[in-house]
Amino acid sequence: FPSHDTNSCKVIKMIEYKTLVLNADYTPISVLPLHVISAKQAVIRLFAETCSVVSDYGVPIKTPNPNIRLNWPSVIIRKEYVKRTQRPVLTKTSLLYRDRGHCAYCNAKLSVETITRDHVMPLSKGGKDDWLNVVAACPTCNYLKSDHLPVGRWKPAVKPWHPTHEQLIELRKLFPVTVYHSSWVDYLPAWKGEVKVAW
């Protein structure tokens, strides 16, 4: 992350900054994951007048026109409301949130790096690749289960279910999140997990 020199008007390359994008209601466009763009893209949106600045890094942008005074934006907001999708996509990350970060078979704690998708009813036995037949599993349990039927040890502790977009957002808030700048924190309301500030 860029170093911040408060004693000088130090110009940092735009690629080193990230900008959080808010919807017109001052909530993040998405938290699955956080909708973040480069500062360069943010500036383009500002000049296109589709967004406006909410907060900035306090570091001026060097431009050919001395009459244009603008700091690198840390948070911008859309002028028009964007309707959010209501159908969560089944990915390893969204599955991790739905199953609260634990293996469905041994209850081991999982992360984005360690989670695997297990088909409760194996695909080889007619199971489907959808929310109602997939659970989070640690690599060991997934390997040992193989194509066994969901009985005994291989019956998931919690029956798989199809979350709504709103349910998945609330579950996401139980997990830690890292933000690039302290100015982002105010726009993560009711976040129950740890909020880490990188800079």
C-alpha positions in Angstrom: 0.0 0.0 0.0 1.2 3.6 -0.6 3.0 5.4 2.1 1.2 8.6 3.2 3.4 11.6 3.7 1.3 14.2 5.6 4.1 16.8 5.4 4.2 17.2 1.7 1.9 17.0 -1.4 3.4 13.7 -2.4 1.9 12.3 -5.6 1.5 8.5 -5.7 0.9 6.4 -8.7 -2.8 5.9 -9.2 -2.5 2.1 -9.5 -1.5 1.9 -5.9 -4.9 3.1 -4.7 -8.2 1.3 -4.5 -11.6 2.8 -4.3 -14.8 1.5 -2.7 -17.9 1.9 -4.7 -21.2 2.7 -3.0 -24.7 2.4 -4.4 -26.9 5.5 -4.3 -28.2 4.5 -0.9 -24.6 4.7 0.6 -24.3 0.9 1.0 -21.6 -1.0 -0.9 -22.6 -2.2 -4.4 -21.6 -5.6 -3.2 -20.0 -7.3 -0.2 -19.7 -10.7 -2.0 -16.9 -9.6 -2.5 -16.6 -5.8 -1.7 -17.0 -3.9 -5.0 -13.7 -2.2 -5.3 -12.1 -0.6 -8.4 -8.8 1.1 -9.1 -8.5 4.8 -8.3 -7.9 5.4 -12.1 -11.2 3.8 -12.9 -12.8 5.8 -10.1 -11.5 9.1 -11.6 -12.9 8.1 -15.0 -16.3 7.7 -13.4 -16.1 11.0 -11.7 -15.3 12.8 -15.0 -18.1 10.9 -16.7 -20.4 12.2 -13.9 -21.8 8.8 -13.1 -20.3 9.0 -9.6 -19.3 11.5 -7.0 -16.6 11.6 -4.3 -17.6 10.6 -0.7 -14.1 10.4 0.8 -10.5 10.7 -0.5 -6.9 9.8 0.4 -5.9 13.4 0.9 -3.3 13.1 -1.8 -3.6 15.3 -5.0 -3.7 14.0 -8.5 -1.1 15.4 -10.8 -3.0 16.7 -13.9 -1.9 18.7 -17.0 -4.6 21.3 -16.1 -3.6 23.3 -13.0 -7.3 24.4 -12.6 -8.3 20.8 -11.9 -7.8 20.1 -8.2 -8.8 16.5 -7.2 -7.5 14.1 -4.7 -7.3 10.3 -5.2 -10.8 9.0 -4.2 -11.1 6.4 -1.5 -14.9 6.1 -1.6 -17.2 7.1 -4.4 -21.0 6.8 -4.7 -23.1 6.1 -7.8 -25.6 8.9 -8.8 -28.1 6.3 -10.0 -29.2 3.3 -7.9 -28.1 -0.1 -9.2 -30.5 -3.0 -8.6 -28.7 -5.9 -7.0 -28.9 -9.5 -8.1 -31.2 -11.6 -6.1 -29.8 -15.0 -7.1 -26.5 -15.9 -5.3 -24.0 -17.8 -7.4 -22.7 -21.1 -5.9 -19.0 -20.6 -5.5 -16.5 -21.9 -3.0 -16.6 -18.5 -1.3 -20.4 -18.2 -1.1 -20.5 -21.8 0.1 -18.0 -21.0 2.8 -20.3 -18.2 4.1 -23.5 -20.3 3.9 -22.0 -23.2 5.9 -20.4 -20.7 8.4 -16.9 -21.8 7.6 -17.0 -25.4 8.8 -16.8 -28.8 7.3 -20.2 -30.5 7.1 -18.8 -33.8 8.3 -16.0 -33.2 10.9 -16.8 -29.5 11.7 -13.2 -28.5 11.0 -12.7 -24.8 10.5 -12.3 -23.9 6.8 -11.0 -20.9 4.8 -11.2 -19.9 1.1 -7.9 -21.7 0.6 -8.9 -25.0 2.3 -12.6 -25.4 1.5 -13.8 -28.0 -1.0 -17.2 -28.5 -2.5 -18.7 -31.9 -1.7 -21.8 -33.3 -3.5 -24.0 -34.9 -0.8 -25.5 -37.3 -3.4 -22.5 -38.0 -5.6 -22.7 -36.9 -9.2 -21.9 -40.4 -10.2 -25.2 -41.5 -8.5 -27.4 -38.9 -10.0 -26.7 -35.9 -7.7 -26.9 -32.4 -8.9 -24.4 -29.6 -8.7 -26.6 -27.1 -7.0 -27.1 -25.4 -3.6 -29.4 -28.3 -2.3 -26.8 -30.9 -3.0 -23.5 -29.2 -2.1 -21.8 -28.7 1.3 -18.5 -27.3 2.5 -16.0 -30.0 3.3 -12.4 -30.2 4.3 -10.1 -31.9 1.8 -9.7 -35.0 4.0 -13.4 -35.6 4.4 -14.1 -34.9 0.7 -11.4 -37.5 -0.3 -12.6 -40.1 2.2 -16.3 -39.7 1.3 -15.5 -40.1 -2.4 -18.8 -41.4 -3.9 -20.3 -42.8 -0.7 -24.0 -42.2 -0.1 -25.1 -39.6 2.5 -25.6 -42.1 5.3 -24.0 -42.6 8.7 -20.7 -40.7 8.9 -21.4 -39.1 5.5 -24.7 -37.5 6.4 -24.1 -33.7 6.6 -24.5 -32.2 10.1 -26.8 -29.5 8.5 -29.0 -30.1 5.5 -27.9 -28.0 2.5 -30.2 -25.1 1.6 -30.5 -22.4 -0.9 -29.8 -19.0 0.6 -31.3 -15.7 -0.7 -29.0 -12.8 -1.5 -30.0 -11.1 1.7 -29.3 -14.2 3.8 -25.8 -14.6 2.2 -25.0 -10.9 2.9 -25.9 -11.4 6.6 -23.7 -14.5 6.8 -20.9 -12.7 5.1 -20.9 -10.2 7.9 -19.9 -12.9 10.4 -16.5 -13.2 8.7 -13.5 -10.9 8.9 -13.0 -8.4 6.1 -10.0 -6.4 5.2 -10.4 -2.9 3.8 -7.8 -0.8 2.2 -8.5 2.4 4.1 -10.1 3.6 7.3 -12.6 5.7 5.3 -14.3 2.5 4.2 -15.3 1.3 7.7 -18.2 3.7 8.0 -19.9 2.0 5.1 -19.9 -1.5 6.5 -22.8 -1.2 8.9 -23.6 -4.0 11.4 -20.5 -6.0 10.5 -20.1 -8.7 13.1 -16.8 -10.1 12.0 -13.4 -8.3 12.5 -12.8 -5.4 10.2 -9.1 -5.1 9.5 -7.8 -1.8 8.0 -4.8 -2.3 5.8 -3.8 1.3 5.7 
